[in-house]
Amino acid sequence: MKSYRKQLWFDIKKRRELINITPQVDQCLAESGVQEGLLLCNAMHITASVFINDDESGLHQDYEKWLEKLAPEKPHSQYKHNGMEDNADAHLKRTVMGREVVVAITQGRLDFGPWEQIFYGEFDGNRKKRVLVKIIGE
């Protein structure tokens, strides 16, 4: 059995951002040489998420609107977590969107359904952030 690990780094310029990371994850899969197995992709930050969905701008805007209704960023004073920080909303948004995805690998490819893509969701950016890709298989 083979094992592969790589960290992907992203320079996040905004507080919140959704990035399609499927091309980078595909590159990791090619580097791994795994033909049959599993791929784990997870956010390495407690205020970020990795999830699978459609790459459609209207849907991304819907996420932003929906998440902001669930856990509005402001006023910062509404959260007990916000003392020295102002990111309690980002922690809550991450909980809703999830930490990681696991994708089957079949014949050297990500075994996706129609339209599925992997996204990194950042909810407290303005700095470099990372994602872990771990692949096991044969």
N, CA, C and O of each residue as an XYZ file, in Angstrom:
552
protein
N       0.840     -1.182      0.000
C       0.000      0.000      0.000
C       0.888      1.250      0.000
O       1.897      1.307      0.703
N       0.498      2.239     -0.793
C       1.201      3.511     -0.861
C       0.536      4.512      0.084
O      -0.650      4.415      0.400
N       1.343      5.471      0.519
C       0.842      6.572      1.335
C       1.462      7.869      0.820
O       2.658      7.919      0.532
N       0.665      8.893      0.709
C       1.115     10.189      0.181
C       0.542     11.290      1.062
O      -0.609     11.212      1.493
N       1.350     12.318      1.327
C       0.895     13.457      2.127
C       1.478     14.738      1.542
O       2.657     14.805      1.197
N       0.619     15.755      1.438
C       1.085     17.059      0.958
C       0.218     18.147      1.563
O      -0.987     17.971      1.744
N       0.846     19.277      1.875
C       0.107     20.452      2.324
C       0.009     21.432      1.165
O       1.004     21.744      0.510
N      -1.190     21.905      0.927
C      -1.425     22.940     -0.074
C      -1.579     24.265      0.658
O      -2.332     24.353      1.628
N      -0.877     25.292      0.206
C      -0.908     26.604      0.853
C      -1.661     27.600     -0.029
O      -1.532     27.597     -1.253
N      -2.440     28.441      0.623
C      -3.222     29.462     -0.076
C      -3.033     30.805      0.627
O      -3.113     30.889      1.853
N      -2.783     31.845     -0.151
C      -2.667     33.195      0.387
C      -4.043     33.845      0.276
O      -4.421     34.347     -0.783
N      -4.776     33.828      1.370
C      -6.153     34.307      1.393
C      -6.147     35.822      1.582
O      -5.671     36.323      2.601
N      -6.672     36.542      0.610
C      -6.629     38.006      0.615
C      -7.829     38.648      1.302
O      -7.782     39.828      1.651
N      -8.899     37.888      1.501
C     -10.119     38.426      2.100
C     -10.452     37.657      3.378
O      -9.867     36.609      3.649
N     -11.380     38.177      4.147
C     -11.817     37.476      5.362
C     -12.486     36.156      4.993
O     -12.197     35.122      5.595
N     -13.384     36.190      4.002
C     -14.086     34.981      3.577
C     -13.858     34.760      2.086
O     -13.902     35.685      1.275
N     -13.611     33.487      1.762
C     -13.354     33.148      0.368
C     -13.626     31.664      0.145
O     -13.337     30.837      1.009
N     -14.183     31.333     -1.017
C     -14.356     29.947     -1.439
C     -13.442     29.714     -2.638
O     -13.486     30.459     -3.617
N     -12.609     28.669     -2.553
C     -11.648     28.384     -3.608
C     -11.857     26.952     -4.096
O     -11.882     26.018     -3.294
N     -12.003     26.783     -5.386
C     -12.070     25.450     -5.976
C     -10.644     24.894     -5.985
O      -9.789     25.389     -6.718
N     -10.393     23.875     -5.179
C      -9.048     23.299     -5.075
C      -8.946     21.961     -5.802
O      -7.956     21.246     -5.649
N      -9.952     21.622     -6.584
C      -9.943     20.341     -7.305
C      -8.692     20.175     -8.176
O      -8.101     19.095     -8.162
N      -8.259     21.195     -8.935
C      -7.047     21.001     -9.751
C      -5.806     20.663     -8.917
O      -5.007     19.817     -9.318
N      -5.638     21.311     -7.769
C      -4.488     21.023     -6.920
C      -4.590     19.619     -6.318
O      -3.582     18.923     -6.192
N      -5.801     19.205     -5.949
C      -5.994     17.868     -5.393
C      -5.755     16.813     -6.482
O      -5.154     15.774     -6.212
N      -6.219     17.072     -7.704
C      -5.950     16.167     -8.828
C      -4.443     16.008     -9.045
O      -3.963     14.907     -9.317
N      -3.706     17.104     -8.925
C      -2.252     17.051     -9.090
C      -1.623     16.175     -8.006
O      -0.704     15.402     -8.279
N      -2.118     16.300     -6.794
C      -1.629     15.444     -5.703
C      -1.876     13.975     -6.025
O      -1.008     13.128     -5.813
N      -3.054     13.684     -6.535
C      -3.385     12.300     -6.883
C      -2.428     11.776     -7.952
O      -1.947     10.647     -7.861
N      -2.157     12.591     -8.954
C      -1.214     12.168    -10.000
C       0.171     11.921     -9.405
O       0.826     10.938     -9.752
N       0.617     12.799     -8.518
C       1.932     12.632     -7.876
C       1.992     11.366     -7.022
O       3.044     10.735     -6.917
N       0.881     10.999     -6.422
C       0.861      9.847     -5.510
C       1.035      8.520     -6.228
O       1.590      7.577     -5.664
N       0.568      8.438     -7.461
C       0.608      7.187     -8.209
C      -0.449      6.185     -7.778
O      -0.472      5.067     -8.293
N      -1.324      6.550     -6.849
C      -2.365      5.643     -6.367
C      -3.448      5.498     -7.437
O      -3.927      6.483     -7.999
N      -3.822      4.245     -7.702
C      -4.866      3.951     -8.687
C      -6.195      3.578     -8.029
O      -7.265      3.871     -8.563
N      -6.116      2.938     -6.879
C      -7.311      2.511     -6.140
C      -7.080      2.826     -4.664
O      -6.101      2.367     -4.076
N      -7.966      3.599     -4.071
C      -7.781      3.929     -2.663
C      -8.705      5.034     -2.204
O      -9.820      5.189     -2.704
N      -8.218      5.800     -1.243
C      -9.003      6.881     -0.652
C      -8.149      8.131     -0.525
O      -6.945      8.061     -0.278
N      -8.791      9.265     -0.698
C      -8.148     10.555     -0.541
C      -8.879     11.326      0.548
O     -10.099     11.479      0.502
N      -8.128     11.807      1.519
C      -8.649     12.673      2.572
C      -8.124     14.069      2.305
O      -6.936     14.250      2.036
N      -8.993     15.045      2.376
C      -8.595     16.434      2.204
C      -9.239     17.218      3.331
O     -10.464     17.247      3.449
N      -8.411     17.866      4.175
C      -8.990     18.593      5.301
C      -8.314     19.937      5.528
O      -7.135     20.134      5.234
N      -9.116     20.851      6.064
C      -8.618     22.169      6.443
C      -7.733     22.023      7.666
O      -8.049     21.267      8.584
N      -6.625     22.746      7.678
C      -5.687     22.705      8.801
C      -5.895     23.903      9.735
O      -5.019     24.241     10.532
N      -7.041     24.525      9.627
C      -7.362     25.696     10.443
C      -8.782     25.558     10.966
O      -9.668     25.102     10.243
N      -9.003     25.940     12.197
C     -10.286     25.747     12.873
C     -11.364     26.720     12.378
O     -12.530     26.595     12.750
N     -10.976     27.679     11.546
C     -11.938     28.642     11.003
C     -12.099     28.466      9.492
O     -12.470     29.402      8.785
N     -11.816     27.260      9.011
C     -11.902     26.974      7.579
C     -12.527     25.607      7.362
O     -12.628     24.801      8.287
N     -12.944     25.359      6.133
C     -13.666     24.139      5.802
C     -13.195     23.585      4.466
O     -12.703     24.326      3.615
N     -13.348     22.287      4.290
C     -13.221     21.651      2.983
C     -14.522     20.905      2.745
O     -14.980     20.149      3.601
N     -15.111     21.121      1.583
C     -16.404     20.500      1.280
C     -16.504     20.229     -0.214
O     -15.712     20.737     -1.007
N     -17.489     19.422     -0.582
C     -17.732     19.084     -1.986
C     -19.084     19.641     -2.395
O     -20.084     19.460     -1.700
N     -19.098     20.318     -3.528
C     -20.350     20.787     -4.107
C     -20.102     21.233     -5.530
O     -19.035     20.983     -6.092
N     -21.079     21.887     -6.106
C     -21.048     22.381     -7.477
C     -20.268     23.695     -7.540
O     -20.347     24.502     -6.613
N     -19.521     23.917     -8.614
C     -18.777     25.161     -8.801
C     -19.659     26.140     -9.579
O     -19.502     26.316    -10.788
N     -20.572     26.761     -8.871
C     -21.531     27.675     -9.495
C     -21.597     28.947     -8.655
O     -21.872     28.884     -7.457
N     -21.346     30.100     -9.274
C     -21.210     31.357     -8.528
C     -22.472     31.721     -7.746
O     -22.374     32.246     -6.638
N     -23.643     31.453     -8.297
C     -24.877     31.735     -7.565
C     -24.973     30.926     -6.286
O     -25.432     31.430     -5.261
N     -24.542     29.679     -6.341
C     -24.541     28.831     -5.158
C     -23.563     29.371     -4.116
O     -23.859     29.364     -2.921
N     -22.410     29.834     -4.565
C     -21.419     30.404     -3.648
C     -21.978     31.642     -2.954
O     -21.746     31.840     -1.762
N     -22.706     32.467     -3.682
C     -23.345     33.640     -3.085
C     -24.422     33.204     -2.086
O     -24.598     33.833     -1.042
N     -25.132     32.135     -2.411
C     -26.139     31.602     -1.483
C     -25.492     31.114     -0.192
O     -26.027     31.339      0.893
N     -24.335     30.443     -0.303
C     -23.606     30.016      0.899
C     -23.281     31.222      1.773
O     -23.535     31.219      2.978
N     -22.722     32.242      1.155
C     -22.326     33.433      1.902
C     -23.522     34.042      2.633
O     -23.431     34.374      3.814
N     -24.614     34.182      1.942
C     -25.816     34.783      2.536
C     -26.368     33.899      3.655
O     -26.707     34.395      4.729
N     -26.458     32.605      3.408
C     -27.004     31.654      4.379
C     -26.133     31.569      5.626
O     -26.638     31.608      6.748
N     -24.808     31.453      5.423
C     -23.898     31.362      6.558
C     -23.906     32.643      7.383
O     -23.806     32.599      8.609
N     -24.023     33.766      6.717
C     -24.052     35.043      7.442
C     -25.338     35.178      8.260
O     -25.333     35.812      9.315
N     -26.434     34.592      7.785
C     -27.673     34.582      8.583
C     -27.522     33.676      9.806
O     -27.988     34.010     10.895
N     -26.868     32.529      9.617
C     -26.677     31.584     10.724
C     -25.722     32.116     11.787
O     -25.973     31.976     12.984
N     -24.628     32.724     11.342
C     -23.587     33.207     12.256
C     -23.047     34.535     11.732
O     -21.983     34.576     11.115
N     -23.780     35.616     11.980
C     -23.331     36.913     11.462
C     -22.001     37.342     12.080
O     -21.760     37.148     13.272
N     -21.147     37.928     11.247
C     -19.844     38.378     11.731
C     -19.989     39.472     12.796
O     -19.306     39.450     13.820
N     -20.881     40.419     12.542
C     -21.031     41.568     13.442
C     -22.439     41.640     13.995
O     -23.375     41.179     13.342
N     -22.616     42.198     15.165
C     -21.581     42.806     15.996
C     -20.724     41.743     16.683
O     -21.224     40.707     17.120
N     -19.438     42.021     16.766
C     -18.508     41.073     17.386
C     -18.877     40.796     18.843
O     -18.600     39.718     19.368
N     -19.497     41.768     19.480
C     -19.831     41.648     20.905
C     -20.902     40.600     21.198
O     -21.125     40.264     22.361
N     -21.568     40.075     20.167
C     -22.614     39.075     20.403
C     -22.049     37.713     20.808
O     -22.800     36.844     21.251
N     -20.748     37.518     20.663
C     -20.133     36.224     20.928
C     -19.232     36.277     22.156
O     -18.430     37.199     22.306
N     -19.366     35.301     23.017
C     -18.511     35.201     24.205
C     -17.058     34.898     23.833
O     -16.139     35.300     24.548
N     -16.846     34.191     22.718
C     -15.484     33.858     22.259
C     -14.694     35.121     21.905
O     -13.476     35.170     22.081
N     -15.390     36.130     21.410
C     -14.708     37.341     20.945
C     -14.289     38.207     22.124
O     -15.090     38.953     22.687
N     -13.033     38.093     22.478
C     -12.421     38.941     23.487
C     -11.224     39.589     22.829
O     -11.262     40.753     22.430
N     -10.163     38.815     22.725
C      -8.958     39.275     22.018
C      -9.103     39.068     20.503
O      -8.340     39.639     19.723
N     -10.066     38.264     20.094
C     -10.260     37.962     18.676
C     -11.642     38.432     18.235
O     -12.473     38.834     19.049
N     -11.863     38.369     16.918
C     -13.169     38.744     16.382
C     -13.669     37.694     15.395
O     -14.331     38.028     14.413
N     -13.354     36.419     15.656
C     -13.643     35.378     14.660
C     -14.580     34.267     15.140
O     -14.566     33.172     14.578
N     -15.378     34.522     16.148
C     -16.297     33.483     16.634
C     -17.211     33.004     15.507
O     -17.501     31.812     15.401
N     -17.660     33.929     14.675
C     -18.539     33.549     13.560
C     -17.849     32.556     12.634
O     -18.498     31.650     12.110
N     -16.544     32.710     12.423
C     -15.791     31.816     11.541
C     -15.741     30.399     12.105
O     -15.821     29.432     11.348
N     -15.612     30.267     13.410
C     -15.624     28.950     14.049
C     -16.978     28.269     13.831
O     -17.039     27.076     13.534
N     -18.049     29.029     13.978
C     -19.393     28.467     13.799
C     -19.643     28.084     12.344
O     -20.216     27.029     12.070
N     -19.218     28.931     11.413
C     -19.399     28.641      9.982
C     -18.654     27.367      9.601
O     -19.165     26.557      8.828
N     -17.459     27.187     10.136
C     -16.679     25.980      9.860
C     -17.416     24.740     10.352
O     -17.425     23.711      9.677
N     -18.033     24.837     11.527
C     -18.753     23.690     12.077
C     -19.876     23.263     11.144
O     -20.108     22.069     10.953
N     -20.566     24.223     10.570
C     -21.673     23.929      9.650
C     -21.156     23.323      8.343
O     -21.748     22.373      7.830
N     -20.061     23.859      7.801
C     -19.564     23.438      6.488
C     -18.688     22.184      6.550
O     -18.493     21.520      5.532
N     -18.165     21.859      7.715
C     -17.394     20.629      7.859
C     -15.901     20.834      7.729
O     -15.433     21.826      7.168
N     -15.167     19.876      8.259
C     -13.705     19.938      8.307
C     -13.040     19.325      7.091
O     -12.042     19.853      6.600
N     -13.588     18.195      6.587
C     -12.876     17.440      5.562
C     -13.821     16.708      4.629
O     -15.031     16.627      4.843
N     -13.199     16.175      3.577
C     -13.901     15.274      2.666
C     -13.030     14.046      2.450
O     -11.804     14.107      2.540
N     -13.686     12.939      2.165
C     -13.013     11.710      1.756
C     -13.593     11.344      0.394
O     -14.809     11.297      0.212
N     -12.701     11.086     -0.555
C     -13.127     10.769     -1.919
C     -12.508      9.437     -2.328
O     -11.319      9.205     -2.108
N     -13.305      8.580     -2.913
C     -12.796      7.316     -3.447
C     -11.927      7.595     -4.678
O     -12.186      8.518     -5.451
N     -10.906      6.780     -4.830
C     -10.051      6.837     -6.013
C     -10.278      5.548     -6.784
O     -10.108      4.454     -6.247
N     -10.657      5.683     -8.028
C     -10.919      4.537     -8.892
C     -10.196      4.751    -10.214
O     -10.381      5.773    -10.875
N      -9.378      3.785    -10.591
C      -8.605      3.843    -11.830
C      -7.814      5.145    -11.935
O      -7.735      5.750    -13.004
N      -7.228      5.572    -10.808
C      -6.360      6.742    -10.789
C      -7.058      8.084    -10.846
O      -6.417      9.114    -11.057
N      -8.384      8.079    -10.658
C      -9.146      9.334    -10.733
C     -10.039      9.493     -9.514
O     -10.446      8.507     -8.899
N     -10.340     10.740     -9.168
C     -11.318     11.001     -8.119
C     -12.664     10.503     -8.590
O     -13.118     10.872     -9.673
N     -13.302      9.678     -7.802
C     -14.562      9.035     -8.194
C     -15.729      9.921     -7.772
O     -16.415      9.651     -6.786
N     -15.936     10.988     -8.545
C     -16.963     11.994     -8.278
C     -18.266     11.681     -8.990
O     -18.289     10.979    -10.001
N     -19.347     12.215     -8.445
C     -20.609     12.271     -9.154
C     -20.599     13.488    -10.072
O     -19.653     14.276    -10.051
N     -21.639     13.642    -10.870
C     -21.699     14.794    -11.785
C     -21.577     16.111    -11.018
O     -22.208     16.297     -9.977
N     -20.778     16.999    -11.533
C     -20.620     18.379    -11.048
C     -19.837     18.509     -9.750
O     -19.564     19.631     -9.323
N     -19.466     17.416     -9.109
C     -18.780     17.530     -7.819
C     -17.364     18.097     -7.980
O     -16.612     17.710     -8.875
N     -17.035     19.017     -7.090
C     -15.729     19.646     -7.014
C     -15.379     19.806     -5.539
O     -16.268     19.810     -4.688
N     -14.092     19.937     -5.232
C     -13.640     20.128     -3.852
C     -13.329     21.602     -3.635
O     -12.650     22.238     -4.441
N     -13.839     22.128     -2.531
C     -13.652     23.546     -2.210
C     -13.002     23.730     -0.851
O     -13.230     22.963      0.085
N     -12.185     24.769     -0.774
C     -11.678     25.260      0.496
C     -12.503     26.497      0.831
O     -12.561     27.445      0.048
N     -13.133     26.480      1.987
C     -13.922     27.618      2.455
C     -13.204     28.291      3.607
O     -12.984     27.678      4.651
N     -12.844     29.531      3.422
C     -12.135     30.297      4.453
C     -13.089     31.327      5.052
O     -13.757     32.065      4.327
N     -13.144     31.368      6.376
C     -14.074     32.262      7.061
C     -13.369     33.270      7.966
O     -14.029     34.098      8.594
N     -12.031     33.211      8.044
C     -11.240     34.166      8.829
C      -9.866     34.290      8.189
O      -8.860     33.901      8.782
N      -9.828     34.824      6.994
C      -8.617     34.839      6.193
C      -7.708     36.030      6.431
O      -7.399     36.389      7.567
N      -7.289     36.633      5.325
C      -6.319     37.727      5.326
C      -4.924     37.257      5.731
O      -4.146     38.023      6.299
N      -4.612     35.993      5.435
C      -3.275     35.454      5.706
C      -3.132     34.097      5.001
O      -4.079     33.584      4.405
N      -1.928     33.538      5.086
C      -1.686     32.232      4.463
C      -2.398     31.148      5.258
O      -2.395     31.158      6.489
N      -3.007     30.212      4.536
C      -3.712     29.088      5.149
C      -3.340     27.816      4.397
O      -2.829     27.872      3.278
N      -3.605     26.650      5.033
C      -3.199     25.400      4.404
C      -4.272     24.324      4.502
O      -5.159     24.349      5.355
N      -4.137     23.383      3.581
C      -5.016     22.229      3.471
C      -4.134     20.994      3.403
O      -3.100     21.000      2.737
N      -4.541     19.936      4.090
C      -3.810     18.668      4.035
C      -4.476     17.737      3.035
O      -5.698     17.590      3.019
N      -3.653     17.110      2.202
C      -4.123     16.043      1.318
C      -3.384     14.781      1.722
O      -2.153     14.750      1.715
N      -4.126     13.742      2.074
C      -3.554     12.447      2.447
C      -4.197     11.395      1.563
O      -5.422     11.306      1.479
N      -3.364     10.597      0.901
C      -3.859      9.579     -0.025
C      -3.270      8.234      0.388
O      -2.069      8.120      0.633
N      -4.129      7.216      0.463
C      -3.656      5.857      0.713
C      -4.295      4.929     -0.315
O      -5.430      5.134     -0.747
N      -3.547      3.920     -0.687
C      -4.077      2.949     -1.633
C      -2.970      2.263     -2.406
O      -1.802      2.273     -2.017
N      -3.376      1.671     -3.507
C      -2.429      0.910     -4.333
C      -2.406      1.439     -5.753
O      -1.668      0.923     -6.592
